[in-house]
């Protein structure tokens, strides 16, 4: 029988439904940046003025205690005001932290003022895209294929992107390749059946499955997947030649089936027209000979050479 873990160690499993980092984006406290900038400028001017007066009094041997206190206070207030100001461009956000605590995210653009002495981490919410490495995986039939995909993504929750994972950009890349590998193994590269979904024949379906799986894997990092598309797909070089021959054979068989179907239809039409217009009366043996000749002519891969028969079929 296993003993309980010491202390406050959690026994909760870690996974898609048991992540230990639970945080959501909130709005940070902000003020009018222009107003704070004006106050900061006024404080800077007063601080410089008091510093000059302090130097003059010091040189003249006068009492400087009050001026020293005023100058120190003005300098402190000015530095605090300066620490509140930040600038944001469209497509960027700032994650605000104070002594390690998450205070919120700034999404407003322009000149913004927030909590003094707080650190601010810039997080881009612009749309990003990248192409995965070309992976060598086995499809549902066990055939090795080379496959790659283009993933279009965007940061949706800045708090999760910063605090839930170490590096959200690398996290998206690794999880995208893992999802692509899994999706590629669930479908054959090519399938002759109409209802069978294949990597080559059902690219939209495969892309949709890939986008859903990547989105599920990166949701804990606050990432939103906008689109996923297969960018490269081919048999691995070691079987590419054999698979090409199989595809060519399948194409030849399909073509022959089409030719035979058309030839049978043409022979049937010819016999019907001969009987309908009473051009010639044919017994079963003559019909069989005519069908054989027509099929040879219509289905043959080379041009037929006619032979004139001067006798009859019964001689």
N, C-alpha and C positions, 0 to 999 in steps of 0.2 A: 504493500500500500504506500503510495507516494505521500510525502510530507508536504504541508502547505508552505508556500514561499514566504521568506521572512519579510518583515517590514510592510510597506505599502505597495509592493510590486504587484502590478495588475496582471491577471491571468487571462484577460480578454484577448481573443485572437486578433491578429493584425491582418487586414486584407481590404478588399473593396468595401466591405460592410463593417469593418472594425478598425478604421484608421484612428490613430491616436491624436491627430491634429484636427481640431474642430474649430473653425473660425470662418466668419463671413464678413464681406465688405460692408463698412458703415461710412456715413458721411462725416468728414472731419470738420472741426470748428474753423470758420474762416471769417475774416473781416474785409472791409474795403481796403484794398492795397494802396490806392492812391492817397487816401486819408492818412494811413500809417506812414507812407513814404514822406508826406509833407511834415508830419510830426517828427519823423526821424531827421529830416533836414533841419528843422528848427532846433531840435535837440543838439545836433552836431554844431550848428552855429553858436548856440549858447555855451556849449562845452569848450569850443575853441576860444570864445570871448573870455570865459572865466579862467581859462588856462593862461591867456595873455595877461590879464589883471593879476593873477596869482604870481606870475614871474616878475611883474613890475613891483608889487608889494614886497616880494622876497628880496629884490635888489635894494629896495629903499629901507629895509629893516623893519617894516610895519608888521602888524598882526595878520597872519594869513590863515588862521585856524578856520574861520567861517568860510573863506574862499576855497580852502582845501576840501572841506566837507561838501560845498556846493559843486565844486568841479568833479569830485569823485561820484557824487550822486548823479550829476548830469551825464557823466561818462557811462555809468552803469545803465541808466535808463536808455541812453542812445544805443548802446550795444544790444540791449534787449529788444528795442524796436527794430534794429537792423536784422536781428535773428528771426523776426517774424515774417519778413518779406520774402516772397518767392515768385518766380515767373513760370507760367505754364503755356505751352504752345498747343494748338489743336492736335489731338491724337495722343497726347501725353497725360499722365496722371502722376500724383505724388502720394506715396504711402507715408503717413505721418506717424512717428514713434517718439515717445518721451521716456527716457531712461528704460528702454526695452519694452514698454507697454504700447500696444497698438491703439492709436487715437482715432484713426479713420483715414479716408482717402479723399484727396482733393481732385475733382474732375473739372472744376471751373477753369477757364482759360484767361490769360492776361496777368495783370499784377495782383497778386493775392497775398493776404496776411493771415497767418495762422498762429498756433500756440508758440510762444517764445522758447528758445533753447531746444526745440524739437528737431530731430533728424528727419530728413525727407528723402525717400528713395524714389527715383524716377522709374515709372513702369509704363511702357508704351502699350497702347491699346489699338495700334494700327494693325491692319490685316497683314499677316505674314504667310509665306509659303516656302516650301522646300521640297526637294526630290529625295526620296529615300535611296539608299544604296541598292544596287541591283543584287537581289537575294537569290540564292540557289536553293529551291525547296522542291519537295516531292508533291505532285498533285494528288487528287483523290485516287487515281489509278496507279500511283507509285512511280510515275515518270518524272525525272528531274527537269525542272523548268527554271529559267531565269526571269525574275519579275521585279518591277520597281513601280513606285507610285508617287504622285504629287499630292501633298497634303496642304490645304489652305486652312489656317487657324487664326484665332484672335483671343487675347486675354479678356475674359468676361468678369472674373472676380479677382481683383488685384490683391486682396488680402490672402486668399488661398494660393495665388501664384507666388507670393513672396514668402509666406510662412509655412505652407503645407509641404513644399518640396524644396530641395536644395537648389536646383537650377531648372526652372520650368522649361526653358528652351531645349535643353538636352533631354529633359524628361519627355517632352512631346516627340522628339526624334526617336528615342529608344522605343517608346510605346507604339509609335506608328509602325516601325519595322516589325515589332512583335505581332501586332494585329494583322499586318499584311501577310506575314508568314502563316498565321493561323487560317486566314480566309483562303489563301492559295491552296492549302491542304484539304479543304472541304469541297473543292470542285475539280472536275477533270479539265485538262487543258482544252480538249476538243471532244465533242460528243455528237454521234450521228443522229441521235433521236431529237425530235422537235421539242419534246417536253423536258429534256435534260438540260440543266443550266451548266454552262461551261465557262471557263475563263476567257476564251476567245470569242465565243458566240453571245455571251450575255454580259458584256462589259458594264452596262448601266446597272444591272442587278448586283454585280460584284462590287462596283464602286459604291453603291448604296450600303451594302453590307459592311464594307471596309470603313466608310464614314461613321456608321453607327457603332462599330466595335472600337474604333479609335476614340470616339467621343466618350464612350463608357469608361475607357481606361484612363483618360486624362481629366475626367470631371473633378476628381479630388484636388487637382491643381488649379481649378478655376479657368480651364481652357475650353473654348468653344470651337468645334470643328465646323467650318463652313462648307467645305467640299473635299472630296477625295477622288482621284482619277488614276487609273492604271496608265503609266507612261511608257513602260517597256514590258514586253511579254514574248518569250521565245523558248523553244526547247533548249536544253543544255547542249553544248557542242558535241558531247560524246554520243548522243542519240539523235541529233538533229538530222543526219543523213538518212537513218533508218525510218524516222518518222516522216520525212519528206517522201520517201518511197511509198510508205503506207498511205499517205494522203493522195499521192498520184494514183495508186492502185484504186483507192476508193473513188476518185474522180473518174477513172476509166470505167469502173463498174457502173457508176451512176449514169455515165454517158451511154453505155451499152444498153442499160435498161430503158433509157429514153428512146434510143434508136429502135429497139425491138418493139416497144409500145407503139411507136409511130408506124413501123413497118406493118404490124398486125392490123392496125387501123386502115392503112392504105390497101392491103390485100383484101380485107373485108369489104371495103368500099368498091374495089374493082370487081369482085365477084358479084356483089349486089347489082351493080350497074349492068354487067353482062347479062344477068338473068332478067333484069327489069326491062331492058331494051331488046331481049330475045336475039342478041347478036350471035350467040353460039350456045349449044346445049352441051353441058359438061356433066359427065358422070363422076362418081366419087374418085375414081382413079385419075381422071384428067384434072379434077380440082386439086387433088393432092400434088400432082406434078406441077401445076401452075403455082400453087402456094409455095412449093419448095423453090422453084425458080425465082419467084418474086422476092422471097425472103433472102435468098443468096445475093440477089442484086442489091436489095435495099440495106441489108445488114453487113455486107462485106466491106472490109477496110480498103480494098483495092478495086479498081474499075473492072467490071465484069466483061468477059469476052464472049459475045454471042456465038452459038453454034446452030447452023441451019439443019433442021431435021427434015429430010426429004420423004421419010416414011411416016409410019404412025406409031403410036405408043404401044400397039399390040404386035408389031413386027420385031 
